[in-house]
Amino acid sequence: MECIGFADVKEFVKISGLSKDDFEKKIASNKGFQQECMYRFEGSRKRYIKVRKAIDYIENNLMVNEASL
């Protein structure tokens, strides 16, 4: 399924297959990811993620191929 819209954090974790712990500690805390992929409405505490852009960003900038480890 191609996802191109927005998802809240809970839905993004389900869509991406990432663990909530990995998302919060390794991805959501990344300044580049915050600037490129995370959004909020003014005055809101809820975070929204641009799904396709976020998955591409994680794959290209944050994850390392297992064979490279």
TAHU-V668769 format. One record per pair of residues at least 4 apart in sequence whose C-alpha atoms are under 8 Angstrom apart, sorted by sequence separation. I is the first residue (numbers start at 1). J is the second residue. D is the distance in Angstrom with one decimal. If there is no record, write none. Layout:
# TAHU-V668769
I:J:D, I:J:D
This chain:
# TAHU-V668769
7:11:5.6, 8:12:6.0, 9:13:6.2, 10:14:6.6, 11:15:6.1, 12:16:5.8, 13:17:5.8, 14:18:7.3, 18:22:6.6, 19:23:6.2, 20:24:6.1, 21:25:6.0, 22:26:5.4, 23:27:4.9, 24:28:5.0, 25:29:6.1, 26:30:6.7, 29:33:7.8, 30:34:6.3, 31:35:6.2, 32:36:6.1, 33:37:5.5, 34:38:4.9, 40:44:6.3, 50:54:5.8, 51:55:6.2, 52:56:6.2, 53:57:6.1, 54:58:6.1, 55:59:6.2, 56:60:6.0, 57:61:5.6, 58:62:4.9, 59:63:5.4, 64:68:6.8, 65:69:7.1, 7:12:5.5, 13:18:5.4, 18:23:6.4, 22:27:6.8, 23:28:5.8, 24:29:6.5, 28:33:6.7, 29:34:7.3, 33:38:6.9, 34:39:7.8, 40:45:7.1, 41:46:7.9, 49:54:6.8, 57:62:7.3, 58:63:6.1, 59:64:7.9, 64:69:7.4, 13:19:6.5, 27:33:6.8, 28:34:6.5, 40:46:6.3, 13:20:6.1, 40:47:5.2, 39:47:5.8, 40:48:6.1, 38:47:6.5, 39:48:5.1, 10:20:8.0, 13:23:7.3, 38:48:5.7, 39:49:6.2, 38:49:4.7, 39:50:7.9, 37:49:5.6, 38:50:6.7, 37:50:5.4, 37:51:7.9, 37:53:6.4, 36:53:7.9, 37:54:5.4, 36:54:7.7, 33:54:7.3, 33:57:7.1, 33:58:7.9, 27:58:7.5, 27:62:7.6, 12:49:7.1, 8:46:7.4, 9:47:6.5, 8:47:5.9, 9:48:6.4, 12:51:7.0, 16:55:7.0, 8:48:4.5, 9:49:6.9, 7:48:5.5, 8:49:6.1, 6:48:6.2, 7:49:5.4, 6:49:5.4, 7:50:6.7, 6:50:4.6, 7:51:6.5, 5:50:5.9, 6:51:5.6, 4:50:7.2, 5:51:5.9, 4:51:5.8, 5:52:7.4, 3:51:6.3, 4:52:5.2, 3:52:5.9, 4:53:7.9, 2:52:8.0
